[in-house]
């Protein structure tokens, strides 16, 4: 369990950095002179760099038989990218730096999932343990979001990105302590809906659901800070509300992991889709009322947690260690494709038709993804 514990710490540091930067990046780009459509293009380029490299890093790690050197390099690359963002003078300068940020992030998220899958290969409670691993990341994200908003209000957005660079730097140093995984026999059982791994590729229903869920979530969240700012919320309030959703993810991820071990992965994946669809309705009807909006953010925490923990666990179960990097890379490639679609839609829909239409479209996409996930129950 050495790698499980150490990688959980590394993951927490990684998500602390994301928590500092994610709620503020669109505000930073707007302050640098970018329009909503320009912001969408910059965000899309970030995701495109991930899309181009997710599967590559996973397959490369399978061929090398080593994942740690690539993972450490990705974390150090992310630290360099945040320093670069703190120094840019224009939105176009940030556009260039975000390519490095996307490629570095792709290395980490792909290989951390593969390493975690290796560590939990023989576990009988994969969902629960994955929930703890990813849930601590969300807790760190929440802390980062609370720190980031306050730091930005007290100092400046560039200094906030410089602060964020310290987290992946420390994570890379910590990851040097990861140990090589022991080899084990291939996973052979093929029972649908079971907590036991399945030795086959990722099904198309799952991949299609991932695309739709990610498109809905990324389109919604990419413009959410700007939507909140347009309603009069401060940077501190925006980061605090985002942090509230992330804070609730920790207990929800643990619960989702336990329930998916007991009830099967499909039900919890579907719950994640339907919950995010309801969140979009809440953004349309309740965004002006702070107590009600806080409740919507809690629901967002549940939807995100239910989908994320279960999708990660499901992915690691689709094969053995020799191909787990490729499976992880495929999952994140498809997720990046959905995220890219969402990034394009977010700013363009908000600028052309307004925020209400944006959240209607997001709700429909998330609900359709939930239906596809539910159909996985029939897969034998």
Kinemage of the C-alpha trace (Angstrom):
@kinemage 1
@onewidth
@group {chain A} dominant
@subgroup {mainchain}
@vectorlist {calphas} color= white
{ca unk a 1} P 0.000 0.000 0.000
{ca unk a 2} L 3.058 2.276 -0.105
{ca unk a 3} L 2.269 3.588 -3.585
{ca unk a 4} L -1.412 4.033 -2.711
{ca unk a 5} L -0.623 6.258 0.262
{ca unk a 6} L 2.153 8.208 -1.433
{ca unk a 7} L 0.188 8.781 -4.618
{ca unk a 8} L -2.771 9.972 -2.547
{ca unk a 9} L -0.513 12.685 -1.076
{ca unk a 10} L 0.809 13.577 -4.553
{ca unk a 11} L -2.750 13.743 -5.870
{ca unk a 12} L -3.750 16.081 -3.065
{ca unk a 13} L -0.916 18.477 -3.933
{ca unk a 14} L -1.816 18.336 -7.635
{ca unk a 15} L -5.464 19.171 -6.971
{ca unk a 16} L -4.564 21.936 -4.525
{ca unk a 17} L -2.850 23.679 -7.450
{ca unk a 18} L -5.879 23.103 -9.691
{ca unk a 19} L -8.111 24.469 -6.941
{ca unk a 20} L -6.096 27.673 -6.790
{ca unk a 21} L -6.159 28.237 -10.551
{ca unk a 22} L -9.327 26.694 -12.039
{ca unk a 23} L -11.918 29.091 -10.551
{ca unk a 24} L -9.788 32.072 -11.617
{ca unk a 25} L -8.390 31.199 -15.059
{ca unk a 26} L -11.287 32.581 -17.099
{ca unk a 27} L -11.325 35.750 -14.980
{ca unk a 28} L -7.568 36.075 -15.538
{ca unk a 29} L -7.953 35.660 -19.288
{ca unk a 30} L -10.761 38.225 -19.333
{ca unk a 31} L -8.532 40.647 -17.387
{ca unk a 32} L -5.823 40.086 -20.030
{ca unk a 33} L -8.270 41.288 -22.693
{ca unk a 34} L -9.912 38.082 -23.959
{ca unk a 35} L -13.587 38.001 -24.990
{ca unk a 36} L -15.794 35.045 -24.016
{ca unk a 37} L -15.223 33.451 -27.433
{ca unk a 38} L -11.461 34.018 -27.142
{ca unk a 39} L -11.522 32.468 -23.666
{ca unk a 40} L -13.222 29.394 -25.108
{ca unk a 41} L -10.517 29.053 -27.763
{ca unk a 42} L -7.739 29.321 -25.166
{ca unk a 43} L -9.417 26.767 -22.904
{ca unk a 44} L -9.989 24.510 -25.891
{ca unk a 45} L -6.319 24.674 -26.837
{ca unk a 46} L -5.412 23.539 -23.327
{ca unk a 47} L -7.708 20.543 -23.654
{ca unk a 48} L -6.518 19.865 -27.209
{ca unk a 49} L -2.959 19.514 -25.934
{ca unk a 50} L -4.267 16.958 -23.433
{ca unk a 51} L -6.254 15.168 -26.122
{ca unk a 52} L -3.145 14.864 -28.285
{ca unk a 53} L -1.057 13.326 -25.508
{ca unk a 54} L -3.253 11.336 -23.076
{ca unk a 55} L -3.178 8.058 -24.992
{ca unk a 56} L 0.442 8.582 -26.031
{ca unk a 57} L 1.656 8.818 -22.428
{ca unk a 58} L -0.384 5.792 -21.367
{ca unk a 59} L 0.857 3.566 -24.181
{ca unk a 60} L 4.421 4.802 -23.745
{ca unk a 61} L 4.352 3.862 -20.068
{ca unk a 62} L 3.058 0.384 -20.975
{ca unk a 63} L 5.909 -0.097 -23.452
{ca unk a 64} L 8.526 1.242 -21.052
{ca unk a 65} L 7.176 -0.785 -18.146
{ca unk a 66} L 7.813 2.317 -16.014
{ca unk a 67} L 5.441 5.112 -15.158
{ca unk a 68} L 7.197 7.131 -12.427
{ca unk a 69} L 9.737 9.065 -14.571
{ca unk a 70} L 7.026 10.361 -16.886
{ca unk a 71} L 4.702 11.239 -14.015
{ca unk a 72} L 7.410 13.213 -12.187
{ca unk a 73} L 8.337 15.063 -15.393
{ca unk a 74} L 4.684 16.008 -15.895
{ca unk a 75} L 4.429 17.510 -12.417
{ca unk a 76} L 7.591 19.573 -12.860
{ca unk a 77} L 6.320 20.714 -16.273
{ca unk a 78} L 3.093 21.879 -14.645
{ca unk a 79} L 5.045 23.949 -12.110
{ca unk a 80} L 6.927 25.626 -14.964
{ca unk a 81} L 3.634 26.347 -16.752
{ca unk a 82} L 2.148 28.120 -13.717
{ca unk a 83} L 5.257 30.260 -13.372
{ca unk a 84} L 4.876 31.130 -17.072
{ca unk a 85} L 1.230 32.090 -16.601
{ca unk a 86} L 2.187 34.435 -13.770
{ca unk a 87} L 4.540 36.284 -16.144
{ca unk a 88} L 2.432 36.671 -19.309
{ca unk a 89} L 1.355 40.137 -20.437
{ca unk a 90} L -1.464 39.215 -22.817
{ca unk a 91} L -4.156 36.615 -23.443
{ca unk a 92} L -2.177 35.319 -26.431
{ca unk a 93} L 0.844 34.805 -24.177
{ca unk a 94} L -1.303 32.753 -21.810
{ca unk a 95} L -2.572 30.800 -24.829
{ca unk a 96} L 0.951 29.586 -25.607
{ca unk a 97} L 1.772 28.648 -22.009
{ca unk a 98} L -1.434 26.668 -21.618
{ca unk a 99} L -0.220 24.187 -24.245
{ca unk a 100} L 2.578 23.156 -21.854
{ca unk a 101} L 0.112 23.120 -18.981
{ca unk a 102} L -2.212 20.793 -20.891
{ca unk a 103} L 0.514 18.348 -21.939
{ca unk a 104} L 1.942 18.244 -18.409
{ca unk a 105} L -1.492 17.706 -16.864
{ca unk a 106} L -2.149 14.868 -19.329
{ca unk a 107} L 0.982 13.034 -18.200
{ca unk a 108} L -0.022 13.245 -14.568
{ca unk a 109} L -3.724 12.348 -14.761
{ca unk a 110} L -3.152 9.437 -17.152
{ca unk a 111} L -0.274 7.835 -15.294
{ca unk a 112} L -1.555 8.499 -11.785
{ca unk a 113} L -4.710 6.539 -12.647
{ca unk a 114} L -2.647 3.706 -14.142
{ca unk a 115} L -0.359 3.569 -11.088
{ca unk a 116} L -3.352 3.609 -8.771
{ca unk a 117} L -4.958 0.810 -10.796
{ca unk a 118} L -1.752 -1.209 -10.420
{ca unk a 119} L -1.729 -0.580 -6.665
{ca unk a 120} L -5.376 -1.658 -6.233
{ca unk a 121} L -5.319 -4.548 -8.701
{ca unk a 122} L -5.940 -7.233 -6.064
{ca unk a 123} L -8.179 -5.171 -3.806
{ca unk a 124} L -11.737 -6.284 -3.139
{ca unk a 125} L -12.838 -2.707 -2.393
{ca unk a 126} L -11.514 -0.779 -5.367
{ca unk a 127} L -14.400 1.672 -5.484
{ca unk a 128} L -14.049 2.611 -1.835
{ca unk a 129} L -10.277 3.062 -2.059
{ca unk a 130} L -10.536 5.001 -5.307
{ca unk a 131} L -13.113 7.201 -3.617
{ca unk a 132} L -10.691 8.015 -0.806
{ca unk a 133} L -7.855 8.674 -3.272
{ca unk a 134} L -9.869 10.996 -5.487
{ca unk a 135} L -11.880 12.422 -2.607
{ca unk a 136} L -8.771 13.698 -0.852
{ca unk a 137} L -7.887 15.359 -4.148
{ca unk a 138} L -11.236 17.142 -4.114
{ca unk a 139} L -10.719 18.195 -0.504
{ca unk a 140} L -7.344 19.662 -1.492
{ca unk a 141} L -9.037 21.359 -4.472
{ca unk a 142} L -11.519 22.961 -2.090
{ca unk a 143} L -8.711 24.245 0.111
{ca unk a 144} L -6.877 25.568 -2.935
{ca unk a 145} L -10.017 27.334 -4.173
{ca unk a 146} L -10.547 29.047 -0.826
{ca unk a 147} L -6.910 30.126 -0.707
{ca unk a 148} L -6.826 31.200 -4.357
{ca unk a 149} L -9.814 33.535 -4.260
{ca unk a 150} L -8.694 35.264 -1.097
{ca unk a 151} L -5.105 35.525 -2.294
{ca unk a 152} L -6.261 37.029 -5.602
{ca unk a 153} L -8.452 39.608 -3.858
{ca unk a 154} L -5.650 40.503 -1.434
{ca unk a 155} L -2.777 40.561 -3.949
{ca unk a 156} L -3.229 39.854 -7.686
{ca unk a 157} L -4.088 37.132 -10.165
{ca unk a 158} L -0.471 36.773 -11.464
{ca unk a 159} L 0.832 36.297 -7.916
{ca unk a 160} L -1.874 33.686 -7.341
{ca unk a 161} L -0.611 31.605 -10.278
{ca unk a 162} L 2.933 31.904 -8.939
{ca unk a 163} L 1.683 30.562 -5.605
{ca unk a 164} L 0.038 27.648 -7.434
{ca unk a 165} L 3.372 26.585 -8.963
{ca unk a 166} L 4.654 25.503 -5.540
{ca unk a 167} L 2.150 22.643 -5.281
{ca unk a 168} L 3.129 20.587 -8.383
{ca unk a 169} L 6.782 21.248 -7.577
{ca unk a 170} L 6.355 19.666 -4.146
{ca unk a 171} L 4.211 16.896 -5.674
{ca unk a 172} L 6.996 16.018 -8.145
{ca unk a 173} L 9.554 15.774 -5.355
{ca unk a 174} L 7.184 13.575 -3.325
{ca unk a 175} L 6.500 11.302 -6.323
{ca unk a 176} L 10.179 10.405 -6.503
{ca unk a 177} L 9.448 8.023 -3.622
{ca unk a 178} L 7.044 5.837 -5.644
{ca unk a 179} L 8.164 2.212 -5.910
{ca unk a 180} L 8.069 -0.016 -9.032
{ca unk a 181} L 4.875 -2.085 -9.206
{ca unk a 182} L 5.114 -5.826 -8.739
{ca unk a 183} L 4.035 -7.968 -11.655
{ca unk a 184} L 0.872 -10.023 -11.278
{ca unk a 185} L -1.262 -12.432 -13.255
{ca unk a 186} L -3.714 -11.034 -15.834
{ca unk a 187} L -7.252 -10.297 -14.694
{ca unk a 188} L -9.658 -12.759 -16.257
{ca unk a 189} L -13.109 -12.525 -14.718
{ca unk a 190} L -15.813 -10.946 -16.915
{ca unk a 191} L -18.937 -10.351 -14.853
{ca unk a 192} L -20.865 -7.169 -15.688
{ca unk a 193} L -21.694 -4.857 -12.810
{ca unk a 194} L -19.339 -6.697 -10.476
{ca unk a 195} L -16.603 -5.222 -8.329
{ca unk a 196} L -14.275 -7.749 -9.988
{ca unk a 197} L -12.091 -6.473 -12.873
{ca unk a 198} L -13.145 -7.148 -16.437
{ca unk a 199} L -10.531 -8.225 -18.960
{ca unk a 200} L -11.799 -6.442 -22.059
{ca unk a 201} L -11.715 -3.027 -23.648
{ca unk a 202} L -13.712 0.005 -22.621
{ca unk a 203} L -17.248 -0.366 -24.082
{ca unk a 204} L -18.601 2.199 -26.529
{ca unk a 205} L -21.587 2.984 -24.301
{ca unk a 206} L -19.215 4.001 -21.536
{ca unk a 207} L -17.010 6.066 -23.847
{ca unk a 208} L -20.016 7.843 -25.382
{ca unk a 209} L -21.359 8.615 -21.921
{ca unk a 210} L -17.980 10.014 -20.887
{ca unk a 211} L -17.957 12.368 -23.898
{ca unk a 212} L -21.439 13.711 -23.158
{ca unk a 213} L -20.887 14.055 -19.401
{ca unk a 214} L -17.581 15.837 -19.876
{ca unk a 215} L -19.011 18.143 -22.552
{ca unk a 216} L -21.849 19.150 -20.228
{ca unk a 217} L -19.642 19.631 -17.190
{ca unk a 218} L -16.835 21.517 -18.926
{ca unk a 219} L -19.173 23.834 -20.867
{ca unk a 220} L -21.005 24.628 -17.652
{ca unk a 221} L -17.975 25.173 -15.416
{ca unk a 222} L -15.829 26.981 -17.987
{ca unk a 223} L -18.179 29.977 -18.024
{ca unk a 224} L -19.585 29.597 -14.510
{ca unk a 225} L -17.143 32.115 -12.900
{ca unk a 226} L -18.073 34.686 -15.541
{ca unk a 227} L -21.774 33.965 -15.011
{ca unk a 228} L -21.350 34.471 -11.262
{ca unk a 229} L -19.343 37.657 -11.815
{ca unk a 230} L -22.091 38.985 -14.114
{ca unk a 231} L -24.562 38.399 -11.279
{ca unk a 232} L -22.404 40.491 -8.950
{ca unk a 233} L -20.506 37.861 -6.950
{ca unk a 234} L -16.932 38.717 -5.857
{ca unk a 235} L -13.853 36.590 -6.583
{ca unk a 236} L -13.920 35.414 -2.975
{ca unk a 237} L -17.577 34.388 -3.250
{ca unk a 238} L -16.979 32.632 -6.588
{ca unk a 239} L -14.009 30.663 -5.260
{ca unk a 240} L -15.869 29.870 -2.025
{ca unk a 241} L -18.893 28.517 -3.888
{ca unk a 242} L -16.657 26.439 -6.150
{ca unk a 243} L -14.754 25.281 -3.084
{ca unk a 244} L -18.030 24.287 -1.381
{ca unk a 245} L -18.822 21.896 -4.229
{ca unk a 246} L -15.312 20.462 -4.075
{ca unk a 247} L -15.426 20.138 -0.286
{ca unk a 248} L -18.568 17.991 -0.449
{ca unk a 249} L -16.945 15.728 -3.041
{ca unk a 250} L -14.784 13.985 -0.420
{ca unk a 251} L -17.626 12.282 1.498
{ca unk a 252} L -19.626 11.817 -1.694
{ca unk a 253} L -16.713 10.100 -3.454
{ca unk a 254} L -16.225 7.722 -0.550
{ca unk a 255} L -19.936 6.926 -0.498
{ca unk a 256} L -20.067 6.501 -4.290
{ca unk a 257} L -17.100 4.133 -4.166
{ca unk a 258} L -18.715 1.990 -1.474
{ca unk a 259} L -22.067 1.946 -3.271
{ca unk a 260} L -20.507 1.083 -6.630
{ca unk a 261} L -18.739 -1.876 -4.998
{ca unk a 262} L -22.112 -3.081 -3.713
{ca unk a 263} L -24.520 -2.074 -6.503
{ca unk a 264} L -22.359 -2.042 -9.628
{ca unk a 265} L -20.669 0.787 -11.494
{ca unk a 266} L -23.483 1.579 -13.974
{ca unk a 267} L -25.953 2.883 -11.391
{ca unk a 268} L -23.466 5.299 -9.841
{ca unk a 269} L -22.289 6.518 -13.238
{ca unk a 270} L -25.904 7.209 -14.202
{ca unk a 271} L -26.532 9.022 -10.915
{ca unk a 272} L -23.614 11.296 -11.756
{ca unk a 273} L -25.168 12.150 -15.111
{ca unk a 274} L -28.666 12.861 -13.824
{ca unk a 275} L -27.398 14.920 -10.873
{ca unk a 276} L -25.334 17.191 -13.126
{ca unk a 277} L -28.406 17.671 -15.336
{ca unk a 278} L -30.345 18.898 -12.282
{ca unk a 279} L -27.480 21.229 -11.390
{ca unk a 280} L -27.955 23.061 -14.703
{ca unk a 281} L -31.613 23.591 -13.853
{ca unk a 282} L -30.505 25.042 -10.522
{ca unk a 283} L -28.143 27.472 -12.253
{ca unk a 284} L -31.004 28.738 -14.398
{ca unk a 285} L -33.571 29.124 -11.621
{ca unk a 286} L -31.646 29.696 -8.385
{ca unk a 287} L -28.337 31.400 -9.193
{ca unk a 288} L -29.434 34.798 -7.816
{ca unk a 289} L -30.294 33.370 -4.385
{ca unk a 290} L -27.119 32.608 -2.453
{ca unk a 291} L -28.472 30.016 0.047
{ca unk a 292} L -30.203 28.115 -2.754
{ca unk a 293} L -27.114 28.385 -4.965
{ca unk a 294} L -25.070 26.844 -2.167
{ca unk a 295} L -27.459 23.877 -2.229
{ca unk a 296} L -27.004 23.556 -5.994
{ca unk a 297} L -23.241 23.461 -5.440
{ca unk a 298} L -23.654 20.599 -2.973
{ca unk a 299} L -25.643 18.690 -5.617
{ca unk a 300} L -22.881 19.465 -8.110
{ca unk a 301} L -20.411 17.943 -5.639
{ca unk a 302} L -22.474 14.748 -5.521
{ca unk a 303} L -22.843 14.509 -9.304
{ca unk a 304} L -19.169 15.103 -9.927
{ca unk a 305} L -18.145 12.639 -7.216
{ca unk a 306} L -20.489 9.871 -8.343
{ca unk a 307} L -19.324 10.077 -11.950
{ca unk a 308} L -15.617 10.650 -11.324
{ca unk a 309} L -14.892 7.964 -8.733
{ca unk a 310} L -16.912 5.350 -10.577
{ca unk a 311} L -15.508 6.164 -14.031
{ca unk a 312} L -11.937 5.963 -12.734
{ca unk a 313} L -12.600 2.646 -11.001
{ca unk a 314} L -14.407 1.219 -14.028
{ca unk a 315} L -11.499 2.158 -16.294
{ca unk a 316} L -8.851 0.450 -14.148
{ca unk a 317} L -10.909 -2.744 -14.188
{ca unk a 318} L -10.860 -3.167 -17.962
{ca unk a 319} L -7.679 -5.199 -18.294
{ca unk a 320} L -4.432 -6.032 -16.529
{ca unk a 321} L -1.285 -4.106 -15.672
{ca unk a 322} L 0.333 -4.659 -19.045
{ca unk a 323} L -2.366 -2.595 -20.801
{ca unk a 324} L -3.633 -0.378 -17.979
{ca unk a 325} L -1.680 2.653 -19.156
{ca unk a 326} L -3.340 2.416 -22.558
{ca unk a 327} L -6.814 2.005 -21.006
{ca unk a 328} L -6.205 5.002 -18.758
{ca unk a 329} L -4.946 6.977 -21.750
{ca unk a 330} L -8.003 6.058 -23.830
{ca unk a 331} L -10.364 7.061 -21.034
{ca unk a 332} L -8.711 10.442 -20.619
{ca unk a 333} L -8.450 10.938 -24.383
{ca unk a 334} L -12.207 10.483 -24.724
{ca unk a 335} L -12.774 12.640 -21.646
{ca unk a 336} L -10.565 15.327 -23.164
{ca unk a 337} L -12.575 15.142 -26.395
{ca unk a 338} L -15.758 15.768 -24.416
{ca unk a 339} L -14.064 18.538 -22.472
{ca unk a 340} L -12.867 20.109 -25.711
{ca unk a 341} L -16.395 20.054 -27.100
{ca unk a 342} L -17.621 21.662 -23.902
{ca unk a 343} L -14.965 24.361 -23.975
{ca unk a 344} L -15.953 25.337 -27.519
{ca unk a 345} L -19.633 25.346 -26.622
{ca unk a 346} L -19.301 27.227 -23.338
{ca unk a 347} L -18.040 30.616 -24.454
{ca unk a 348} L -19.728 30.523 -27.856
{ca unk a 349} L -23.178 29.716 -26.454
{ca unk a 350} L -22.795 32.260 -23.644
{ca unk a 351} L -21.729 35.004 -26.014
{ca unk a 352} L -24.260 34.212 -28.762
{ca unk a 353} L -27.407 33.205 -26.850
{ca unk a 354} L -26.637 33.871 -23.201
{ca unk a 355} L -26.085 31.826 -20.074
{ca unk a 356} L -29.599 30.374 -19.834
{ca unk a 357} L -29.359 28.625 -23.213
{ca unk a 358} L -25.874 27.407 -22.285
{ca unk a 359} L -27.184 25.672 -19.161
{ca unk a 360} L -30.204 24.212 -20.969
{ca unk a 361} L -27.873 22.531 -23.469
{ca unk a 362} L -25.595 21.312 -20.676
{ca unk a 363} L -28.535 19.767 -18.846
{ca unk a 364} L -29.663 17.835 -21.915
{ca unk a 365} L -26.160 16.499 -22.557
{ca unk a 366} L -25.683 15.350 -18.958
{ca unk a 367} L -29.060 13.601 -18.862
{ca unk a 368} L -28.325 11.757 -22.116
{ca unk a 369} L -24.985 10.644 -20.694
{ca unk a 370} L -26.816 9.289 -17.650
{ca unk a 371} L -29.093 7.205 -19.891
{ca unk a 372} L -26.093 5.710 -21.707
{ca unk a 373} L -24.390 4.831 -18.417
{ca unk a 374} L -27.551 3.167 -17.181
{ca unk a 375} L -27.593 1.012 -20.321
{ca unk a 376} L -24.258 -0.501 -19.212
{ca unk a 377} L -26.248 -2.678 -16.798
{ca unk a 378} L -27.366 -4.791 -19.756
{ca unk a 379} L -23.803 -5.397 -20.931
{ca unk a 380} L -22.901 -9.012 -20.312
